[in-house]
């Protein structure tokens, strides 16, 4: 006999009356998102970042060269600060071509030779996402920043085959290199771990 947790039982009981209503929504969650063309991402990024996105086309082209075409992207904003150890918090919307759009949150710690604070508008390109719910995990990597008043940056974080590549444009003063991860969640939390 399979033992269910309290959360699984409550979720199952709450979903039972709605079982017949969730067909298309459930199908979208398990469906692999289709890929975006570079031109679509550049246009969306220019609208989102405005004049700070002079290097956006080169960054998108570099990502496409390395990992192919992304099958999701996130537009949002984030804030971070560090003095050796740091924290980053963000929120935004994740967009897919065929598997639905949703609100998403991310947070994470960092550790390294890093000091300062920044606030950014962020476009996160997501490569090889197997399903929309596949984003809810930790993505780790090495990150670097060199901001004085403002800046534009690009990094890549990996979990299994999925790559997330945040493109940041913002203001602040920050300099350093760190090891970090981003944890994506469906609701906001102050817990970066």
C-alpha positions as a Markdown table, in Angstrom:
| # | Residue | x | y | z |
|---|---|---|---|---|
| 1 | Unk | 0.0 | 0.0 | 0.0 |
| 2 | Unk | 1.4 | 3.4 | -1.0 |
| 3 | Unk | 1.7 | 6.0 | 1.9 |
| 4 | Unk | 0.6 | 9.5 | 1.0 |
| 5 | Unk | 1.8 | 12.7 | 2.8 |
| 6 | Unk | -0.8 | 15.1 | 4.2 |
| 7 | Unk | -0.1 | 17.5 | 1.4 |
| 8 | Unk | -0.6 | 14.9 | -1.3 |
| 9 | Unk | -3.9 | 13.9 | 0.3 |
| 10 | Unk | -5.2 | 17.5 | 0.5 |
| 11 | Unk | -4.1 | 18.2 | -3.0 |
| 12 | Unk | -5.8 | 15.1 | -4.3 |
| 13 | Unk | -9.0 | 15.8 | -2.4 |
| 14 | Unk | -9.1 | 19.4 | -3.6 |
| 15 | Unk | -8.4 | 18.4 | -7.2 |
| 16 | Unk | -11.0 | 15.6 | -7.4 |
| 17 | Unk | -14.0 | 17.8 | -8.0 |
| 18 | Unk | -12.1 | 19.7 | -10.7 |
| 19 | Unk | -10.7 | 16.6 | -12.4 |
| 20 | Unk | -12.8 | 17.0 | -15.5 |
| 21 | Unk | -12.1 | 20.8 | -15.8 |
| 22 | Unk | -8.3 | 20.7 | -15.9 |
| 23 | Unk | -7.7 | 18.7 | -19.2 |
| 24 | Unk | -6.2 | 21.5 | -21.3 |
| 25 | Unk | -4.4 | 23.2 | -18.4 |
| 26 | Unk | -2.8 | 19.9 | -17.3 |
| 27 | Unk | -1.9 | 19.0 | -20.9 |
| 28 | Unk | -0.1 | 22.4 | -21.2 |
| 29 | Unk | 2.0 | 21.8 | -18.0 |
| 30 | Unk | 3.4 | 18.5 | -19.3 |
| 31 | Unk | 3.9 | 19.6 | -22.9 |
| 32 | Unk | 7.4 | 20.5 | -24.0 |
| 33 | Unk | 7.5 | 24.2 | -24.9 |
| 34 | Unk | 8.3 | 25.1 | -28.5 |
| 35 | Unk | 11.4 | 27.1 | -29.4 |
| 36 | Unk | 11.6 | 30.9 | -30.0 |
| 37 | Unk | 13.5 | 32.5 | -32.9 |
| 38 | Unk | 16.3 | 34.9 | -32.1 |
| 39 | Unk | 14.5 | 37.8 | -33.8 |
| 40 | Unk | 11.4 | 37.3 | -31.5 |
| 41 | Unk | 13.7 | 37.4 | -28.4 |
| 42 | Unk | 15.5 | 40.5 | -29.5 |
| 43 | Unk | 12.3 | 42.3 | -30.2 |
| 44 | Unk | 10.8 | 41.4 | -26.8 |
| 45 | Unk | 14.1 | 42.3 | -25.1 |
| 46 | Unk | 14.3 | 45.7 | -26.8 |
| 47 | Unk | 10.7 | 46.5 | -25.6 |
| 48 | Unk | 11.5 | 45.3 | -22.1 |
| 49 | Unk | 15.0 | 46.8 | -21.6 |
| 50 | Unk | 14.7 | 50.0 | -23.7 |
| 51 | Unk | 17.8 | 51.9 | -24.4 |
| 52 | Unk | 20.0 | 49.9 | -22.0 |
| 53 | Unk | 19.9 | 46.9 | -24.4 |
| 54 | Unk | 22.5 | 47.9 | -27.0 |
| 55 | Unk | 24.3 | 44.5 | -26.6 |
| 56 | Unk | 21.1 | 42.4 | -26.4 |
| 57 | Unk | 21.3 | 41.2 | -30.0 |
| 58 | Unk | 24.9 | 39.9 | -29.5 |
| 59 | Unk | 24.0 | 38.2 | -26.2 |
| 60 | Unk | 21.0 | 36.4 | -27.8 |
| 61 | Unk | 23.1 | 35.4 | -30.8 |
| 62 | Unk | 25.8 | 34.0 | -28.5 |
| 63 | Unk | 23.3 | 32.0 | -26.5 |
| 64 | Unk | 21.8 | 30.6 | -29.7 |
| 65 | Unk | 25.2 | 29.7 | -31.0 |
| 66 | Unk | 26.1 | 27.8 | -27.7 |
| 67 | Unk | 22.7 | 26.1 | -26.8 |
| 68 | Unk | 20.4 | 26.4 | -29.7 |
| 69 | Unk | 17.1 | 28.2 | -29.6 |
| 70 | Unk | 15.4 | 28.7 | -26.1 |
| 71 | Unk | 12.0 | 27.2 | -25.6 |
| 72 | Unk | 11.0 | 29.7 | -22.8 |
| 73 | Unk | 12.1 | 33.1 | -21.5 |
| 74 | Unk | 11.4 | 35.1 | -18.4 |
| 75 | Unk | 11.0 | 38.9 | -18.1 |
| 76 | Unk | 11.2 | 40.4 | -14.7 |
| 77 | Unk | 13.1 | 42.4 | -12.1 |
| 78 | Unk | 15.5 | 41.6 | -9.3 |
| 79 | Unk | 17.6 | 43.0 | -6.5 |
| 80 | Unk | 20.8 | 41.7 | -5.1 |
| 81 | Unk | 23.5 | 42.6 | -2.7 |
| 82 | Unk | 26.7 | 41.1 | -1.4 |
| 83 | Unk | 29.8 | 41.5 | 0.7 |
| 84 | Unk | 31.6 | 38.2 | 0.2 |
| 85 | Unk | 28.3 | 36.4 | 0.7 |
| 86 | Unk | 25.2 | 37.7 | -1.0 |
| 87 | Unk | 21.5 | 37.2 | -1.8 |
| 88 | Unk | 19.4 | 37.7 | -5.0 |
| 89 | Unk | 15.6 | 38.0 | -5.2 |
| 90 | Unk | 13.5 | 38.3 | -8.4 |
| 91 | Unk | 10.1 | 38.0 | -9.9 |
| 92 | Unk | 8.6 | 38.1 | -13.3 |
| 93 | Unk | 6.6 | 36.2 | -15.9 |
| 94 | Unk | 7.7 | 33.0 | -17.8 |
| 95 | Unk | 6.6 | 32.8 | -21.4 |
| 96 | Unk | 6.4 | 29.8 | -23.7 |
| 97 | Unk | 5.1 | 29.5 | -27.2 |
| 98 | Unk | 2.7 | 26.6 | -26.6 |
| 99 | Unk | 2.7 | 25.5 | -23.0 |
| 100 | Unk | 1.3 | 28.5 | -21.2 |
| 101 | Unk | 2.6 | 31.6 | -19.4 |
| 102 | Unk | 3.0 | 31.9 | -15.6 |
| 103 | Unk | 4.2 | 34.1 | -12.8 |
| 104 | Unk | 7.6 | 33.0 | -11.4 |
| 105 | Unk | 9.9 | 33.9 | -8.6 |
| 106 | Unk | 13.6 | 33.2 | -8.0 |
| 107 | Unk | 16.0 | 33.6 | -5.2 |
| 108 | Unk | 19.5 | 32.4 | -4.3 |
| 109 | Unk | 22.7 | 32.9 | -2.4 |
| 110 | Unk | 26.2 | 33.6 | -3.6 |
| 111 | Unk | 29.6 | 33.3 | -2.1 |
| 112 | Unk | 32.9 | 34.7 | -3.4 |
| 113 | Unk | 34.9 | 37.9 | -3.9 |
| 114 | Unk | 31.9 | 40.1 | -4.4 |
| 115 | Unk | 30.7 | 43.4 | -3.0 |
| 116 | Unk | 28.0 | 45.9 | -3.7 |
| 117 | Unk | 24.3 | 46.0 | -4.6 |
| 118 | Unk | 22.3 | 46.3 | -7.8 |
| 119 | Unk | 18.7 | 46.4 | -9.1 |
| 120 | Unk | 18.1 | 45.0 | -12.5 |
| 121 | Unk | 15.6 | 44.3 | -15.2 |
| 122 | Unk | 16.2 | 40.7 | -16.3 |
| 123 | Unk | 15.5 | 38.6 | -19.3 |
| 124 | Unk | 16.3 | 34.9 | -18.6 |
| 125 | Unk | 16.6 | 32.7 | -21.7 |
| 126 | Unk | 15.7 | 29.1 | -20.9 |
| 127 | Unk | 17.1 | 26.3 | -23.1 |
| 128 | Unk | 16.1 | 22.6 | -23.2 |
| 129 | Unk | 13.1 | 23.0 | -20.7 |
| 130 | Unk | 11.4 | 19.6 | -20.7 |
| 131 | Unk | 8.1 | 21.0 | -19.4 |
| 132 | Unk | 6.9 | 24.2 | -17.8 |
| 133 | Unk | 7.2 | 22.7 | -14.3 |
| 134 | Unk | 10.8 | 21.7 | -15.1 |
| 135 | Unk | 11.9 | 25.3 | -14.2 |
| 136 | Unk | 11.2 | 24.7 | -10.5 |
| 137 | Unk | 14.7 | 23.7 | -9.3 |
| 138 | Unk | 18.1 | 25.1 | -8.6 |
| 139 | Unk | 20.5 | 26.2 | -11.3 |
| 140 | Unk | 24.2 | 26.8 | -10.3 |
| 141 | Unk | 27.2 | 28.4 | -11.8 |
| 142 | Unk | 29.9 | 31.1 | -11.6 |
| 143 | Unk | 28.8 | 34.7 | -11.9 |
| 144 | Unk | 30.6 | 38.0 | -12.2 |
| 145 | Unk | 29.6 | 41.6 | -12.0 |
| 146 | Unk | 31.3 | 44.9 | -12.8 |
| 147 | Unk | 28.8 | 47.8 | -12.2 |
| 148 | Unk | 29.5 | 51.4 | -11.4 |
| 149 | Unk | 26.2 | 53.3 | -11.6 |
| 150 | Unk | 24.8 | 51.0 | -14.3 |
| 151 | Unk | 25.7 | 47.9 | -16.3 |
| 152 | Unk | 24.7 | 45.1 | -18.6 |
| 153 | Unk | 25.6 | 41.4 | -17.9 |
| 154 | Unk | 25.1 | 37.9 | -19.1 |
| 155 | Unk | 25.7 | 34.6 | -17.4 |
| 156 | Unk | 24.6 | 30.9 | -17.7 |
| 157 | Unk | 23.5 | 28.6 | -14.9 |
| 158 | Unk | 22.9 | 24.8 | -15.4 |
| 159 | Unk | 20.8 | 22.0 | -13.9 |
| 160 | Unk | 21.0 | 18.6 | -15.8 |
| 161 | Unk | 20.4 | 19.5 | -19.5 |
| 162 | Unk | 18.5 | 22.7 | -18.8 |
| 163 | Unk | 20.4 | 26.0 | -19.1 |
| 164 | Unk | 19.1 | 29.4 | -17.8 |
| 165 | Unk | 20.9 | 32.5 | -19.1 |
| 166 | Unk | 20.0 | 35.7 | -17.2 |
| 167 | Unk | 20.7 | 38.9 | -19.1 |
| 168 | Unk | 20.7 | 41.8 | -16.7 |
| 169 | Unk | 20.6 | 45.5 | -17.2 |
| 170 | Unk | 20.4 | 47.8 | -14.2 |
| 171 | Unk | 21.8 | 50.3 | -11.8 |
| 172 | Unk | 24.0 | 49.9 | -8.7 |
| 173 | Unk | 27.6 | 49.5 | -7.7 |
| 174 | Unk | 29.0 | 46.0 | -7.7 |
| 175 | Unk | 32.3 | 44.3 | -8.4 |
| 176 | Unk | 33.3 | 40.7 | -8.0 |
| 177 | Unk | 33.1 | 37.0 | -9.0 |
| 178 | Unk | 31.1 | 34.4 | -7.1 |
| 179 | Unk | 29.6 | 30.9 | -7.0 |
| 180 | Unk | 25.9 | 31.1 | -6.9 |
| 181 | Unk | 22.6 | 29.4 | -7.7 |
| 182 | Unk | 19.1 | 30.5 | -8.5 |
| 183 | Unk | 16.1 | 28.6 | -7.2 |
| 184 | Unk | 12.9 | 29.1 | -9.2 |
| 185 | Unk | 9.6 | 28.8 | -7.3 |
| 186 | Unk | 5.9 | 29.3 | -8.1 |
| 187 | Unk | 5.4 | 31.6 | -5.1 |
| 188 | Unk | 7.5 | 34.2 | -3.4 |
| 189 | Unk | 9.7 | 33.2 | -0.5 |
| 190 | Unk | 12.4 | 34.9 | 1.6 |
| 191 | Unk | 14.2 | 31.6 | 2.0 |
| 192 | Unk | 17.1 | 31.6 | -0.6 |
| 193 | Unk | 18.0 | 28.0 | 0.1 |
